[in-house]
Amino acid sequence: MFGVFNENIYIRSESIICYEVKLRMVDLNSIITLIGTRLAIVGTEFIFYGPAAECEGCKLKNTCNNLKVGNKYRIAKVRKEQVHKCAIHDIGVYAVEVLPGQTVALVDSKKAFNGSKILYEPPDCSEFDCVDYDRCHPVGLNVGDKYTIVELLNEERPQCQMGYSLKAVALK
């Protein structure tokens, strides 16, 4: 979803109203946060693990720590107009626009439909040495959170040691 900003109305005569619209496309799903200048690269994906102890007294901590702990994000835009001081990042932080990142996961094949919304529940599995364990329990997904299946991955279905019928999908 996108928005348009900076709409100005000018009256040129008594009966004609003209609009001047300066378009600036902004993804309304994006979140403004702060990230170290060395890490602030468009396309970089990261998982937010929560605030550091050094953030406690910072006046920018609410902007820095406004992401959901455990979720994956992708940097969509870097705002380099101003470098903010930071106790953790030695040369400061930039404001960035982030979007929820995609995560590949194996889900119950009965729930695997492109565009469907699911509550993430990993398979009940104790086979920690399984080659697909990390895709059944990927980092960046939180149990019980809602996700959208944005793509069904065209790959062979894994042979689950526990007997589950699984399908590889990209979740957002």
Secondary structure, DSSP 8 states (H G I E B T S, - for coil): -EE---EEEEE-SSS-EEEEE----EETT-EEEEEETTT--TT-EEE-----GGGTT-TTHHHHT-S-TT-EEEEEEEEEEEEE--SSSTT-EEEEEEEE--EEEEEEGGG--TT-EEE--------TT-TTHHHHS-TT--TT-EEEEEEE--S-----TT---EEEEEE-
